[in-house]
Amino acid sequence: MEIEELGRILMAGEDSKHQFKENIKSPDKLAAEMIAFSNGDGGHIFVGVNDLGLITGLGDSDVRRLNQMISNVASNHIHPPINPVTENLVTDKGIVLAITIIQGVNRPYHDNGGAYWVKNGSDKRKVTSREELQRLFQSSGLIHADEALIPNMSISDLDMNYFSAFFEKRYGESLDDQLLPLPQVINNLNIGNNGLLNLSGALLFATNPSVKLPAFIVKAGAFYDLTLATTEYRDSRDIAGKLAEIFRQTVNFVLSNIHHRQGGQNVNSLGIPEIPAVTIEELVANALIHRDYYISSPVRVFVFPDRVEIISPGHLPNNLTVENIKAGNSNTRNPVLASFANHLLPYRGYGSGIIRALAAYPHVIFEDDHDGNKFKVTIRRIQETAI
């Protein structure tokens, strides 16, 4: 790193990628700082700089001590071990020790006390909630919410007629003709184990999953005003049931609350929706399949006079960005759910859904809200004023 670059960073101040320290005496505190960067997007720690970004400098003995401490902490205080890179930057006010930590490939990391640390703006914090810890493991690909067993949902909760019809259509064989017992079939399909359904099995095939999983529904509303700060609505529904039913009802809710134009069709036709049905279908399917199921809250769908909003719990996973998904990149948060969804919904799982939605109707805005831990899609109703 050049001194000029260091100067620009110090002038900009601390943020989620850059941390300033005058000195570091405690190995445990250093471990927490490095773990937070490793569990996040990586970053830099500059030692020999105060909170205001002013260089205070380090002496030769401090530099030698810190380099030895960094090596020891990275190997013995962080699990799994990491490999930070250090650089001694000589300035006219003393040495600044720059520590570079990349995003960890073996996340999540923890300290000797078993604590997991993450970045919180320019600071760090300990992970204390089970849900956030689960999301850390989920981001590493070690666990997936859709494979979690649901303690109060057993095979007896299956809608057997629905499941049997799906099985025969998908595999070309009758479920009754299988030589294996039903619990083994469920286990082989990865939708349950030990007589219990997992989240995928419950959401896809239970008779009424919303009774025991009430958070995983869609709350839909259509409003006269441009904001939620109103006491009147045109339509409001809690959409529950199997995932395929929720999908169909949610798409129908949006279509029934936007305008349709005749477009040369006869007077008995349903008309052409101002937002193409394929765009609504793709965006609703993505919201249901790729939401974060470790967050116990519903998908929300709002129809306003100038826009439609689809808000999913959980920001984009791992390193995905809005530009990535618009280019067709994907990172499947719920792989089991996705593998079945492409046989129950108009979803293919190729990363092409967003591309298809935008090709049919490009007036869509995506917002990946990390602070609010949500993903918001806004579909502009540009034809509203012309209808």
C-alpha positions in Angstrom: 0.0 0.0 0.0 1.3 3.4 -1.0 1.5 6.3 1.5 -0.9 8.3 -0.7 -3.5 5.6 -0.5 -3.1 5.4 3.3 -3.7 9.2 3.5 -6.9 8.9 1.5 -8.2 6.1 3.7 -7.4 8.0 6.9 -9.0 11.1 5.6 -12.2 9.2 4.8 -12.4 7.8 8.3 -13.4 4.5 9.8 -16.0 2.3 8.1 -17.0 -1.3 7.8 -13.8 -2.0 5.8 -11.3 0.1 7.7 -10.5 0.1 11.4 -8.0 2.5 13.2 -6.1 1.6 16.4 -3.4 3.5 18.2 -2.0 0.3 19.6 -3.2 -3.2 20.5 -2.2 -4.9 23.8 -4.8 -7.6 24.1 -4.6 -10.7 21.9 -8.3 -11.4 22.6 -9.4 -8.0 21.3 -7.2 -8.4 18.2 -8.8 -11.8 17.6 -12.3 -10.3 17.8 -11.4 -7.6 15.3 -9.9 -10.0 12.8 -12.8 -12.5 13.2 -15.3 -9.8 12.5 -13.6 -8.9 9.2 -13.2 -12.6 8.3 -16.9 -13.3 8.9 -17.8 -10.3 6.8 -16.4 -8.9 3.6 -12.8 -8.6 4.8 -11.0 -5.3 5.5 -8.0 -3.5 7.0 -6.8 -2.7 10.5 -4.4 0.2 10.7 -2.4 0.3 14.0 -0.6 3.5 14.8 -3.6 5.7 14.0 -6.1 7.3 16.4 -9.9 7.4 16.1 -9.7 10.7 14.2 -7.5 9.2 11.5 -4.4 11.0 12.7 -1.1 9.1 12.6 0.4 8.5 16.1 3.0 6.0 14.9 4.6 2.9 16.3 8.2 2.3 17.4 10.3 -0.6 16.2 9.7 -2.6 19.4 5.9 -2.3 19.0 6.0 -3.3 15.4 8.0 -6.4 16.2 5.7 -7.3 19.1 2.5 -6.7 17.1 3.7 -8.8 14.1 4.4 -11.7 16.4 1.1 -11.2 18.2 -0.8 -11.2 14.9 0.8 -14.4 13.8 0.0 -16.1 17.1 -3.6 -14.8 17.3 -4.3 -15.9 13.7 -3.1 -19.4 14.4 -4.1 -20.0 18.0 -7.0 -17.6 18.9 -9.1 -17.8 15.8 -10.9 -21.0 14.7 -10.4 -22.1 12.0 -7.1 -20.3 11.6 -6.8 -17.4 9.2 -3.9 -15.9 7.2 -3.7 -12.1 7.6 -1.2 -10.0 5.6 0.8 -7.3 7.4 2.7 -4.3 6.0 4.9 -1.8 7.8 4.2 1.7 6.3 6.9 4.2 7.1 5.6 7.8 7.6 7.2 10.9 8.9 5.2 10.4 12.1 6.2 6.8 12.7 5.3 3.4 11.4 1.7 2.4 10.6 1.1 -1.3 10.7 -1.5 -2.3 8.1 -3.2 -5.6 8.7 -5.2 -7.0 5.7 -7.9 -9.7 6.4 -9.7 -11.2 3.5 -13.2 -12.6 3.6 -12.8 -16.0 5.1 -13.3 -19.1 3.0 -14.0 -21.2 6.0 -16.7 -19.0 7.7 -17.9 -18.7 10.3 -14.9 -18.0 12.6 -15.0 -17.9 16.4 -12.5 -17.1 19.2 -11.2 -19.3 22.0 -14.3 -18.6 24.0 -16.6 -19.8 21.2 -17.8 -16.3 20.4 -18.6 -15.3 16.8 -18.0 -11.7 15.9 -19.3 -9.6 12.9 -18.9 -6.1 11.7 -21.4 -3.5 12.8 -20.7 -0.4 10.7 -17.2 0.7 11.7 -17.4 -1.3 14.9 -17.9 -5.0 15.7 -20.4 -7.0 17.8 -20.8 -10.4 19.2 -23.4 -12.7 17.6 -25.9 -13.5 20.3 -29.1 -14.6 18.6 -29.6 -18.2 17.3 -31.1 -16.9 14.1 -28.1 -14.7 13.2 -25.7 -17.5 14.1 -27.7 -19.8 11.8 -27.4 -17.3 9.0 -23.6 -17.2 9.5 -23.5 -20.9 9.0 -25.9 -20.6 6.1 -23.7 -18.1 4.3 -20.8 -20.6 4.5 -23.0 -23.3 2.9 -22.7 -25.5 6.0 -26.4 -25.5 6.7 -29.6 -24.5 5.0 -32.8 -23.4 6.6 -34.9 -25.4 4.2 -33.4 -28.6 5.5 -34.2 -27.9 9.2 -36.5 -30.4 10.7 -39.8 -29.0 12.1 -40.4 -30.5 15.5 -44.2 -30.3 15.5 -44.7 -31.5 11.9 -44.6 -35.2 11.1 -45.3 -37.3 8.1 -48.9 -37.4 9.2 -49.2 -33.7 8.3 -48.6 -34.5 4.6 -51.4 -33.9 2.2 -51.1 -37.5 0.8 -53.3 -36.9 -2.3 -51.3 -33.8 -3.2 -47.9 -35.5 -2.5 -48.9 -38.7 -4.4 -50.0 -36.7 -7.4 -46.7 -34.8 -7.4 -44.6 -37.9 -7.0 -46.3 -39.7 -9.9 -46.0 -36.7 -12.2 -42.4 -36.0 -11.3 -41.0 -39.6 -11.2 -43.5 -41.4 -13.5 -44.3 -44.0 -10.9 -47.1 -44.4 -8.4 -46.2 -43.8 -4.8 -48.2 -46.9 -3.9 -45.9 -49.0 -6.1 -42.8 -48.1 -4.2 -41.1 -50.9 -2.3 -39.8 -48.6 0.3 -41.8 -47.4 3.3 -43.1 -43.8 3.2 -40.6 -42.5 5.8 -37.7 -43.8 3.7 -39.1 -42.2 0.6 -39.4 -38.9 2.5 -35.8 -39.2 3.7 -34.6 -40.1 0.2 -36.2 -37.0 -1.3 -34.6 -34.9 1.5 -37.9 -33.4 2.7 -37.8 -35.0 6.1 -36.1 -37.5 8.4 -36.9 -39.7 11.4 -40.6 -39.3 10.8 -40.5 -35.5 10.8 -40.8 -33.1 7.9 -38.2 -30.5 7.2 -39.0 -27.0 6.2 -39.1 -27.8 2.5 -41.4 -30.8 3.0 -43.7 -28.8 5.2 -44.0 -25.8 3.0 -44.4 -27.8 -0.2 -46.5 -30.8 0.8 -48.2 -30.4 4.3 -51.9 -30.2 4.3 -51.9 -26.7 5.9 -48.3 -25.6 6.7 -49.3 -22.1 7.8 -51.1 -23.4 10.9 -47.8 -24.5 12.4 -45.5 -22.1 10.4 -47.6 -18.9 10.6 -44.6 -16.6 9.9 -44.0 -18.0 6.4 -47.0 -16.5 4.6 -47.5 -13.5 2.4 -49.1 -10.3 3.8 -50.6 -8.5 0.8 -52.3 -5.1 0.7 -53.5 -2.7 -2.0 -53.8 1.0 -1.1 -55.3 4.2 -2.4 -52.5 6.3 -1.1 -48.8 6.3 -2.1 -47.6 5.2 1.4 -48.5 2.8 4.2 -49.4 5.8 6.4 -53.1 5.4 5.7 -56.1 3.9 7.4 -57.8 2.9 4.2 -57.0 0.1 1.8 -58.5 -1.3 -1.4 -57.7 -4.9 -0.6 -55.9 -6.8 2.2 -55.1 -10.5 2.6 -53.0 -12.9 4.6 -52.1 -15.5 1.9 -51.4 -18.9 3.5 -51.3 -22.5 2.4 -48.8 -24.7 0.5 -46.0 -22.8 -1.3 -47.6 -23.3 -4.7 -50.9 -22.0 -3.4 -49.3 -19.0 -1.9 -47.6 -18.3 -5.2 -50.8 -18.5 -7.2 -52.8 -16.4 -4.8 -50.1 -13.8 -4.5 -49.7 -13.4 -8.3 -53.5 -13.2 -8.6 -53.7 -10.6 -5.9 -51.3 -8.3 -7.8 -53.0 -8.9 -11.1 -56.4 -8.2 -9.7 -55.3 -4.9 -8.2 -53.6 -3.4 -11.2 -55.1 -2.1 -14.4 -55.8 -4.2 -17.5 -56.2 -2.7 -21.0 -58.3 -4.0 -23.9 -55.3 -4.0 -26.3 -57.5 -4.9 -29.3 -59.1 -7.9 -27.6 -62.9 -8.3 -27.5 -64.9 -7.0 -24.6 -65.2 -10.4 -23.0 -61.5 -10.8 -22.6 -59.6 -10.4 -19.3 -57.4 -7.7 -20.9 -53.7 -7.2 -20.9 -52.2 -6.3 -17.4 -50.2 -3.1 -17.3 -47.4 -5.1 -15.7 -46.8 -8.4 -17.7 -47.9 -11.5 -15.7 -44.5 -13.1 -16.4 -42.7 -10.3 -14.5 -45.0 -10.6 -11.5 -44.6 -14.4 -11.6 -40.8 -14.4 -11.7 -40.4 -11.8 -8.9 -43.0 -13.5 -6.6 -41.4 -16.9 -7.2 -37.9 -15.5 -6.4 -39.3 -13.9 -3.2 -40.8 -17.1 -1.9 -37.9 -19.4 -2.9 -34.9 -17.2 -2.0 -36.1 -15.5 1.1 -34.3 -16.1 4.4 -36.3 -18.7 6.3 -34.3 -18.2 9.4 -36.1 -14.9 9.8 -39.6 -15.5 11.2 -41.5 -12.9 9.3 -43.7 -12.9 6.1 -43.0 -11.8 2.6 -44.9 -8.5 2.1 -46.5 -7.5 -1.2 -48.0 -4.0 -1.5 -49.8 -2.5 -4.5 -49.7 1.4 -4.6 -51.1 3.7 -7.3 -47.6 4.2 -8.7 -45.8 1.0 -7.9 -45.9 -2.6 -6.6 -43.5 -3.6 -3.8 -42.3 -7.1 -3.0 -40.3 -7.3 0.2 -38.5 -10.5 1.2 -36.9 -11.2 4.6 -33.1 -11.4 4.3 -30.6 -9.5 2.1 -28.9 -11.1 -0.8 -26.7 -14.1 0.3 -22.9 -14.1 0.4 -21.3 -11.8 -2.2 -24.3 -11.4 -4.5 -25.1 -7.8 -5.6 -28.0 -6.3 -7.4 -25.9 -6.0 -10.5 -25.0 -9.7 -10.2 -28.6 -10.9 -10.2 -29.5 -8.6 -13.0 -26.7 -10.3 -15.0 -28.1 -13.7 -14.2 -25.9 -14.7 -11.3 -27.4 -16.7 -8.5 -26.6 -18.2 -5.2 -29.2 -20.6 -3.9 -30.0 -20.0 -0.3 -32.6 -22.8 -0.1 -31.4 -25.6 -2.5 -33.9 -28.3 -1.5 -36.8 -25.9 -1.8 -35.5 -24.7 -5.2 -35.1 -28.2 -6.5 -38.7 -29.0 -5.9 -40.0 -25.5 -6.8 -39.1 -25.8 -10.4 -41.7 -28.6 -10.7 -44.4 -26.7 -8.8 -43.9 -23.1 -9.9 -42.8 -21.3 -13.1 -39.2 -21.4 -11.7 -36.2 -23.0 -13.4 -33.4 -22.2 -11.0 -31.0 -21.2 -13.8 -30.5 -17.6 -12.6 -32.6 -16.5 -15.6 -35.7 -15.4 -13.7 -34.6 -11.8 -13.1 -33.4 -11.5 -16.7 -36.8 -12.8 -18.0 -38.7 -10.5 -15.7 -36.7 -7.4 -16.8 -36.9 -8.4 -20.5 -40.7 -8.4 -20.2 -40.8 -5.2 -18.1 -37.6 -3.2 -17.4 -39.2 -0.7 -15.0 -38.0 -2.6 -11.9 -35.8 -1.4 -9.1 -34.0 -3.7 -6.7 -32.8 -2.7 -3.2 -30.5 -5.0 -1.2 -30.9 -3.6 2.4 -28.2 -5.1 4.6 -29.0 -2.9 7.6 -32.7 -3.8 7.5 -31.9 -7.4 6.4 -34.4 -7.4 3.6 -34.6 -7.4 -0.2 -37.0 -5.1 -1.8 -38.3 -5.1 -5.4 -40.2 -2.1 -6.7 -42.1 -2.5 -9.9 -43.1 0.9 -11.3 -46.6 1.4 -12.7 -45.5 3.7 -15.5 -48.8 3.3 -17.5 -50.9 4.3 -14.5 -51.4 7.9 -15.6 -52.2 6.9 -19.2 -55.0 4.5 -18.3 
